[in-house]
Amino acid sequence: MISLRPTWLAVLLVLVSVPMQAQKVFDFNDRCKQAYHEIIQLKLNNGQQLLNTEKAQHPNNLIPYFLENYIDFFTLFFNEDPAEFKKRLPNRDARLDLLDEGPENSPFLLFARSVIHFQWAAVRVKFGNNWDAGWEFRRSFLQVKNNQQLFPNFAPNGLYAGAMQVAAGTIPDGYKWLSSLLGINGNINKGMAKLNTFLQGTDEWSTLFRDEAIFFYCYLKFYVVNDKPGVFQFIDQQHLDVVNHHLFAYLAVNLSRNSQQAEKAEEVITGLNMSAAYLAMPVWDMEMGYAKMHHLDPAAAPYLERFINTFKGRFFVKDVLQKLSWYYYLQGDEAKAHAYRQKVLTMGTTDSEADKQAQMEAQTNTWPNKLLLQARMLDDGGYFKQALALLQGKNTNNFTLAEEKLEFAYRAGRLYDDMGNDSFAIVFYKEAIDLGEQRKEHFAARAALQTGYIFEQRGDKQAAIKWFQRCQSMKDHDFKNSLDSKAKAGIARCKNE
């Protein structure tokens, strides 16, 4: 009788003839660390070359695919090219599928997935996919939360969990339904505490991801915690390289310009190492153009025009075109001023508050008061004495239109505020609130917000909360979402929430 059972030798032959698939791993080795450092400085091609070598030599290492998502993220986030988005979008699913093959006992399995979702959430916002962005953020939030439970000693969990907790804590009350739907609970103080803890860490992963943590920490401390002096003190203490590290340079430029330090922003851009190794970004032209515009410098226009001609994205296009229309308006070139105002109506989107405001202004037949516009530009750049000199000796009676009276009151208040004269600032802010609380312009709400900041700095938190709530109570004005978000963050700080 012939036996139907294979002999042990036959079984062995079958087993050795079938190629064994090697186990996928998360090996953040020295080459991958070097690649990460290149990428985080925005030397994307250098990073990609290192990753290509790693993939060729260690095909089962999943870290290179994780880091390639950083390359896609920076490319799409800063340059917003629709063609690149279409080309790179399939990479998202391919990487997530590949990461699923990683070992479950590694903290990088869920962490890498969380980071990829977080980065694509930011990218989707840039391309107008806000609903998809919300769900990406939710996945990222829940995955890093789960990873904290599984691997409580894995320090990078705190970096992303903290950043997302802070961001979620600023969701305006009008969008609470979205926060509830996504299952996201924010807390500014707890989130910042996690970031602080991470930055103080000295283990391998805290050291590796430190640059990324600094970027998040500074932005959140600046825009959410509203501790602008603390941010620049931190930057100085850290001795950040703003010449060869383009991500830090962008941080320094953007925060300087938005804290009325246009001269500092120009200085950083001028000193940049512009080697071809770095990601080419039209945003440098935008930032330089803005900085020069804040000093009423005639050299502003070429930078802003080059940005419009080279940038392929959507964000701040209308805002830049508005600034160009203002530039030529102040120069007395009405033809070019009107031409750029018409472009505001046809180019870019209204996804950002600044772009939305530019669109609304372009739809009117009115132009800003030249004196107030010049004062605004100078004040925004930090040239306070020059701005105040323009308004010296004037009051609301020197202006005819109601909106001009309102803007003058706010502008005078803001200038005194910026120069440290709180008492005069509050007088003008209150006048702006009285004049504009029922109007569409944002000046009254912003005056209430700034008054809240003054009382917060004085340590009178109850008074600060009252003014922040006054800001929130104003309806249907320009920049409502962003101002409400800042007021909410102020209330949370005053309540230690």
C-alpha positions as CSV (number, residue, x, y, z in Angstrom):
1,M,0.0,0.0,0.0
2,I,1.3,3.4,-0.9
3,S,1.3,5.9,2.0
4,L,-0.4,9.3,1.3
5,R,1.6,11.1,4.0
6,P,4.7,12.9,2.9
7,T,7.9,11.9,4.5
8,W,9.7,14.2,6.9
9,L,12.3,14.8,4.2
10,A,9.7,15.9,1.7
11,V,8.2,18.3,4.2
12,L,11.6,19.8,4.9
13,L,12.3,20.2,1.1
14,V,9.0,22.1,0.7
15,L,9.8,24.4,3.6
16,V,13.3,25.3,2.4
17,S,12.0,25.9,-1.1
18,V,9.5,28.6,0.0
19,P,11.2,32.0,0.4
20,M,10.7,33.2,4.0
21,Q,9.5,36.8,4.2
22,A,11.7,38.8,6.6
23,Q,10.1,40.6,9.5
24,K,9.5,44.3,9.0
25,V,11.2,46.5,11.6
26,F,11.4,50.1,12.8
27,D,15.1,50.7,12.9
28,F,15.8,54.4,13.5
29,N,19.5,53.8,12.8
30,D,22.3,56.4,12.3
31,R,21.6,56.8,8.6
32,C,17.9,57.4,9.3
33,K,18.7,59.9,12.0
34,Q,21.0,61.7,9.6
35,A,18.2,61.7,7.0
36,Y,15.7,63.1,9.5
37,H,18.1,65.9,10.5
38,E,18.6,66.8,6.8
39,I,14.8,66.8,6.2
40,I,13.9,68.9,9.2
41,Q,16.3,71.6,8.0
42,L,14.5,71.4,4.7
43,K,17.4,69.8,2.8
44,L,14.9,67.4,1.3
45,N,17.0,66.0,-1.6
46,N,19.8,65.2,0.8
47,G,17.4,63.4,3.1
48,Q,15.8,61.5,0.2
49,Q,19.2,60.2,-1.0
50,L,20.0,58.9,2.4
51,L,16.6,57.2,2.6
52,N,17.1,55.6,-0.9
53,T,20.4,54.1,0.3
54,E,18.8,52.8,3.5
55,K,15.9,51.2,1.6
56,A,18.3,49.5,-0.8
57,Q,20.5,48.1,2.0
58,H,17.8,47.4,4.5
59,P,14.5,46.8,2.5
60,N,12.6,45.7,5.6
61,N,13.2,48.8,7.6
62,L,10.0,50.9,7.7
63,I,11.5,54.1,9.1
64,P,12.5,55.4,5.6
65,Y,8.9,55.3,4.5
66,F,7.8,57.2,7.7
67,L,10.4,59.9,7.0
68,E,9.5,60.2,3.3
69,N,6.1,61.5,4.6
70,Y,8.0,64.4,6.1
71,I,9.3,65.2,2.6
72,D,5.9,65.2,1.1
73,F,4.5,67.2,4.0
74,F,7.1,70.0,3.8
75,T,6.8,70.2,0.0
76,L,3.1,70.4,0.0
77,F,2.6,72.5,3.1
78,F,5.0,75.3,2.0
79,N,4.5,75.3,-1.7
80,E,0.9,74.1,-2.1
81,D,1.3,72.9,-5.7
82,P,-1.9,71.1,-6.9
83,A,0.1,68.9,-9.3
84,E,2.4,67.8,-6.5
85,F,-0.6,67.1,-4.3
86,K,-2.2,64.9,-6.9
87,K,1.1,63.1,-7.4
88,R,2.0,62.6,-3.8
89,L,-1.5,61.8,-2.3
90,P,-1.3,58.1,-3.1
91,N,1.8,57.8,-1.0
92,R,-0.3,58.4,2.1
93,D,-2.3,55.1,1.8
94,A,0.7,53.2,0.5
95,R,2.8,54.2,3.6
96,L,0.0,53.5,6.1
97,D,-0.5,50.0,4.6
98,L,3.2,49.3,4.7
99,L,3.5,50.5,8.3
100,D,0.7,48.0,9.3
101,E,3.3,45.2,8.6
102,G,5.5,46.5,11.4
103,P,5.9,44.8,14.7
104,E,3.1,45.5,17.3
105,N,5.6,45.6,20.1
106,S,7.3,48.7,18.7
107,P,6.1,52.2,19.8
108,F,6.8,53.4,16.3
109,L,3.9,51.5,14.8
110,L,1.1,53.8,16.1
111,F,3.4,56.8,16.5
112,A,4.4,56.8,12.8
113,R,0.8,56.4,11.7
114,S,-0.3,59.2,14.0
115,V,2.4,61.6,12.6
116,I,1.4,60.7,9.0
117,H,-2.3,61.5,9.8
118,F,-1.3,64.7,11.5
119,Q,0.8,65.9,8.6
120,W,-1.9,65.1,6.1
121,A,-4.4,66.9,8.2
122,A,-2.3,70.1,7.8
123,V,-1.8,69.5,4.1
124,R,-5.5,68.9,3.5
125,V,-6.3,72.2,5.1
126,K,-3.9,73.9,2.7
127,F,-5.8,72.3,-0.2
128,G,-9.3,73.1,1.1
129,N,-10.2,69.6,2.2
130,N,-11.2,70.7,5.7
131,W,-13.6,67.9,6.4
132,D,-11.0,65.3,5.5
133,A,-8.5,67.2,7.5
134,G,-10.7,67.0,10.6
135,W,-10.9,63.2,10.3
136,E,-7.1,62.9,9.8
137,F,-6.6,65.0,12.9
138,R,-9.0,62.7,14.9
139,R,-7.1,59.6,13.8
140,S,-3.8,61.2,14.8
141,F,-5.2,62.3,18.1
142,L,-6.6,58.9,19.0
143,Q,-3.6,56.9,17.8
144,V,-1.1,58.9,19.8
145,K,-3.4,58.7,22.8
146,N,-3.6,54.9,22.4
147,N,0.2,54.8,22.0
148,Q,0.6,56.6,25.3
149,Q,-1.3,53.9,27.0
150,L,0.7,51.1,25.4
151,F,4.1,52.8,25.7
152,P,4.0,55.4,28.4
153,N,7.7,55.9,28.5
154,F,8.0,56.6,24.8
155,A,8.8,60.4,25.0
156,P,7.7,61.5,21.4
157,N,4.1,60.6,22.3
158,G,4.1,63.7,24.5
159,L,5.3,65.9,21.7
160,Y,2.3,65.2,19.4
161,A,-0.2,64.6,22.1
162,G,0.7,67.9,23.7
163,A,0.6,69.9,20.4
164,M,-2.8,68.4,19.4
165,Q,-4.2,69.0,22.9
166,V,-3.3,72.7,22.7
167,A,-4.6,73.1,19.2
168,A,-7.9,71.4,20.1
169,G,-8.2,73.7,23.1
170,T,-8.5,76.7,20.8
171,I,-11.4,75.4,18.7
172,P,-13.9,78.3,18.8
173,D,-17.2,77.8,20.6
174,G,-19.0,78.0,17.2
175,Y,-17.3,74.8,16.2
176,K,-17.8,72.8,19.4
177,W,-20.1,70.5,17.5
178,L,-17.1,69.5,15.4
179,S,-14.9,68.9,18.4
180,S,-17.6,66.7,20.0
181,L,-18.2,64.8,16.7
182,L,-14.5,64.1,16.3
183,G,-14.2,63.0,20.0
184,I,-11.4,65.5,20.7
185,N,-10.9,67.2,24.0
186,G,-8.4,70.1,24.2
187,N,-6.6,71.6,27.2
188,I,-4.1,74.4,26.6
189,N,-2.2,74.1,29.9
190,K,-2.0,70.3,29.9
191,G,-0.9,70.3,26.3
192,M,1.9,72.9,26.9
193,A,3.0,71.0,30.0
194,K,3.5,67.9,27.8
195,L,5.6,69.9,25.3
196,N,7.6,71.4,28.2
197,T,8.3,67.9,29.6
198,F,9.4,66.6,26.2
199,L,11.8,69.6,25.7
200,Q,13.4,68.9,29.0
201,G,13.9,65.2,28.1
202,T,17.4,63.9,27.5
203,D,16.8,60.4,26.2
204,E,17.5,59.3,22.7
205,W,14.1,60.2,21.2
206,S,13.8,63.5,23.0
207,T,17.1,64.5,21.6
208,L,16.2,63.3,18.1
209,F,12.9,65.1,17.8
210,R,13.9,68.2,19.6
211,D,14.0,70.5,16.6
212,E,10.5,69.5,15.7
213,A,9.3,70.1,19.2
214,I,10.9,73.6,19.3
215,F,9.0,74.5,16.2
216,F,5.6,73.4,17.7
217,Y,6.4,74.9,21.1
218,C,7.3,78.3,19.7
219,Y,4.3,78.6,17.5
220,L,1.8,77.5,20.2
221,K,3.5,79.7,22.8
222,F,3.3,82.6,20.4
223,Y,-0.2,82.3,19.0
224,V,-2.1,80.4,21.7
225,V,-0.4,81.2,25.0
226,N,0.3,84.7,23.7
227,D,3.7,84.8,25.4
228,K,5.6,86.6,22.7
229,P,8.4,87.9,24.8
230,G,8.8,84.4,26.2
231,V,9.1,82.9,22.7
232,F,11.9,85.2,21.6
233,Q,13.7,84.7,24.9
234,F,13.5,81.0,24.4
235,I,14.7,81.3,20.8
236,D,17.7,83.4,22.0
237,Q,18.5,80.9,24.8
238,Q,18.5,78.0,22.4
239,H,20.9,79.7,19.9
240,L,18.8,78.5,17.0
241,D,20.6,78.3,13.7
242,V,18.5,80.6,11.4
243,V,21.1,80.6,8.7
244,N,21.5,77.0,7.8
245,H,18.3,75.5,9.3
246,H,15.5,76.8,7.1
247,L,12.7,75.5,9.3
248,F,14.1,77.6,12.2
249,A,14.7,80.5,9.8
250,Y,11.0,80.4,8.7
251,L,10.0,80.2,12.4
252,A,12.1,83.3,13.2
253,V,10.9,85.3,10.2
254,N,7.2,84.5,10.5
255,L,7.1,85.2,14.3
256,S,9.2,88.3,14.0
257,R,7.0,89.8,11.3
258,N,3.9,88.9,13.2
259,S,5.3,90.5,16.4
260,Q,6.0,93.9,14.8
261,Q,9.7,93.2,14.2
262,A,9.9,93.6,10.4
263,E,13.5,94.7,10.6
264,K,14.5,91.4,12.3
265,A,12.5,89.4,9.7
266,E,14.4,91.2,6.9
267,E,17.7,90.5,8.7
268,V,17.1,86.7,8.9
269,I,16.0,86.4,5.3
270,T,19.0,88.4,4.1
271,G,21.3,86.1,6.0
272,L,19.9,82.8,4.8
273,N,22.1,80.2,3.3
274,M,20.3,79.9,-0.1
275,S,22.2,76.8,-1.3
276,A,20.3,74.7,-3.9
277,A,20.2,71.9,-1.3
278,Y,17.2,73.5,0.4
279,L,13.6,73.4,-0.6
280,A,12.9,76.3,-2.9
281,M,10.0,78.3,-1.3
282,P,8.3,81.4,-2.8
283,V,7.2,82.1,0.8
284,W,10.6,83.9,1.4
285,D,9.5,86.5,-1.2
286,M,6.2,86.9,0.5
287,E,7.8,87.4,3.9
288,M,10.4,89.8,2.6
289,G,7.7,91.8,0.7
290,Y,5.5,92.1,3.8
291,A,8.5,93.2,5.9
292,K,9.4,95.9,3.5
293,M,5.8,96.9,3.1
294,H,5.7,97.5,6.8
295,H,8.4,100.1,6.4
296,L,6.7,101.7,3.4
297,D,9.8,100.6,1.4
298,P,9.4,100.9,-2.4
299,A,11.4,97.7,-2.7
300,A,8.4,95.7,-1.4
301,A,6.6,95.4,-4.7
302,P,9.1,93.3,-6.6
303,Y,9.1,90.7,-3.8
304,L,5.3,90.5,-3.6
305,E,5.0,90.4,-7.4
306,R,7.5,87.6,-7.7
307,F,5.6,85.6,-5.1
308,I,2.4,85.9,-7.1
309,N,4.1,84.8,-10.2
310,T,5.8,81.8,-8.8
311,F,3.5,80.5,-6.0
312,K,1.1,77.8,-7.1
313,G,-1.0,77.6,-3.9
314,R,-4.0,79.2,-2.5
315,F,-3.3,80.6,1.0
316,F,-2.5,84.4,1.3
317,V,-2.7,85.0,-2.4
318,K,-5.6,87.5,-2.0
319,D,-3.8,89.0,0.9
320,V,-0.6,89.6,-1.1
321,L,-2.6,91.0,-3.9
322,Q,-4.3,93.4,-1.5
323,K,-1.0,94.6,-0.2
324,L,0.2,95.2,-3.8
325,S,-3.0,97.2,-4.4
326,W,-2.3,99.2,-1.3
327,Y,1.3,99.7,-2.3
328,Y,0.4,101.3,-5.6
329,Y,-2.5,103.2,-4.1
330,L,0.0,104.8,-1.6
331,Q,2.4,105.5,-4.5
332,G,-0.4,107.3,-6.4
333,D,-0.5,104.7,-9.3
334,E,-4.3,104.3,-9.4
335,A,-4.2,102.1,-12.6
336,K,-2.0,99.4,-11.0
337,A,-3.9,99.7,-7.6
338,H,-7.2,99.0,-9.4
339,A,-5.6,96.2,-11.5
340,Y,-4.3,94.3,-8.4
341,R,-7.6,94.9,-6.6
342,Q,-9.4,93.2,-9.6
343,K,-7.0,90.2,-9.3
344,V,-8.0,89.8,-5.6
345,L,-11.5,88.9,-6.9
346,T,-10.3,86.2,-9.3
347,M,-7.2,84.6,-7.7
348,G,-6.6,82.6,-4.5
349,T,-9.3,81.5,-2.1
350,T,-10.9,82.8,1.1
351,D,-9.8,80.0,3.3
352,S,-7.8,82.2,5.6
353,E,-9.2,85.2,7.5
354,A,-6.7,87.5,5.9
355,D,-7.7,86.4,2.4
356,K,-11.4,86.7,3.3
357,Q,-10.9,90.3,4.4
358,A,-9.0,91.1,1.2
359,Q,-11.8,89.7,-0.9
360,M,-14.5,91.7,1.0
361,E,-12.5,94.9,0.6
362,A,-12.0,94.3,-3.1
363,Q,-15.8,93.9,-3.5
364,T,-16.3,97.5,-2.3
365,N,-15.7,100.7,-4.2
366,T,-13.9,102.3,-1.3
367,W,-10.2,102.6,-0.4
368,P,-8.6,103.0,3.0
369,N,-7.8,106.4,4.4
370,K,-4.1,106.9,3.2
371,L,-3.0,108.3,6.5
372,L,-4.5,105.5,8.6
373,L,-3.1,102.9,6.1
374,Q,0.4,104.3,6.4
375,A,0.1,104.3,10.2
376,R,-1.1,100.7,10.1
377,M,1.7,99.5,8.0
378,L,4.3,101.2,10.2
379,D,2.7,100.0,13.4
380,D,2.6,96.4,12.1
381,G,6.3,96.6,11.3
382,G,7.3,97.9,14.7
383,Y,8.0,101.5,13.5
384,F,5.9,102.9,16.3
385,K,7.3,106.4,16.6
386,Q,7.0,107.0,12.8
387,A,3.4,105.8,13.0
388,L,2.5,107.9,16.0
389,A,4.0,111.0,14.3
390,L,1.5,110.6,11.5
391,L,-1.4,110.6,14.0
392,Q,-0.1,113.2,16.4
393,G,-2.6,115.9,17.3
394,K,-5.5,114.1,15.6
395,N,-8.7,112.7,17.0
396,T,-11.9,111.1,15.6
397,N,-13.2,114.6,14.6
398,N,-10.5,114.8,12.0
399,F,-12.2,112.0,10.1
400,T,-15.5,112.1,8.2
401,L,-16.5,108.5,7.7
402,A,-17.7,106.3,10.6
403,E,-15.3,103.5,9.7
404,E,-12.4,105.9,9.7
405,K,-13.3,107.3,13.1
406,L,-13.5,103.7,14.3
407,E,-10.1,102.7,12.8
408,F,-8.4,105.9,14.1
409,A,-9.6,105.0,17.7
410,Y,-8.3,101.5,17.4
411,R,-5.1,102.5,15.7
412,A,-4.3,105.1,18.3
413,G,-5.0,102.6,21.1
414,R,-2.9,100.0,19.5
415,L,0.1,102.4,19.1
416,Y,-0.1,103.4,22.7
417,D,-0.4,99.8,23.7
418,D,2.6,98.8,21.7
419,M,4.6,101.7,23.2
420,G,3.7,100.5,26.8
421,N,1.3,103.3,27.6
422,D,-1.6,101.1,28.8
423,S,-3.7,103.9,30.3
424,F,-3.9,105.8,27.0
425,A,-4.4,102.6,25.1
426,I,-7.4,101.5,27.1
427,V,-9.0,104.9,26.6
428,F,-8.8,104.6,22.8
429,Y,-9.7,100.9,22.9
430,K,-12.9,101.7,24.8
431,E,-13.7,104.4,22.3
432,A,-13.2,101.9,19.4
433,I,-15.6,99.5,21.1
434,D,-18.2,102.1,21.6
435,L,-17.9,103.2,17.9
436,G,-17.8,99.7,16.4
437,E,-19.4,97.1,18.6
438,Q,-22.3,96.8,16.1
439,R,-20.3,97.2,12.9
440,K,-18.8,94.6,10.6
441,E,-15.2,95.9,10.9
442,H,-13.1,93.9,13.3
443,F,-11.6,96.8,15.2
444,A,-14.0,96.8,18.2
445,A,-13.6,93.1,18.8
446,R,-9.8,93.4,18.5
447,A,-9.8,96.3,20.8
448,A,-11.7,94.2,23.4
449,L,-9.1,91.4,22.9
450,Q,-6.2,93.7,23.3
451,T,-7.8,95.2,26.5
452,G,-8.1,91.7,27.8
453,Y,-4.3,91.2,27.2
454,I,-3.5,94.3,29.1
455,F,-5.4,93.3,32.2
456,E,-4.0,89.7,31.9
457,Q,-0.5,91.1,31.9
458,R,-1.4,93.3,35.0
459,G,-2.5,90.1,36.8
460,D,-6.2,91.2,36.9
461,K,-7.5,87.9,35.5
462,Q,-11.2,88.6,36.2
463,A,-11.1,91.9,34.3
464,A,-9.2,90.1,31.5
465,I,-11.9,87.4,31.3
466,K,-14.6,90.1,31.1
467,W,-12.9,91.7,28.1
468,F,-12.2,88.4,26.4
469,Q,-15.9,87.6,26.7
470,R,-16.8,91.0,25.4
471,C,-14.7,90.2,22.3
472,Q,-16.5,86.8,21.9
473,S,-19.9,88.5,22.3
474,M,-19.6,90.7,19.2
475,K,-21.3,89.2,16.2
476,D,-20.7,89.0,12.4
477,H,-17.5,90.9,12.2
478,D,-14.4,90.4,10.1
479,F,-11.9,87.8,11.5
480,K,-14.5,86.5,14.0
481,N,-13.3,82.9,14.1
482,S,-9.6,83.8,14.7
483,L,-10.4,86.6,17.3
484,D,-12.9,84.3,19.1
485,S,-10.2,81.6,19.2
486,K,-7.7,84.0,20.7
487,A,-10.2,85.2,23.2
488,K,-11.0,81.6,24.2
489,A,-7.4,80.9,24.7
490,G,-7.1,84.0,26.9
491,I,-10.0,82.9,29.1
492,A,-8.5,79.4,29.4
493,R,-5.2,80.9,30.5
494,C,-6.8,83.1,33.1
495,K,-8.8,80.2,34.5
496,N,-5.7,77.9,34.4
497,E,-7.5,75.5,32.1
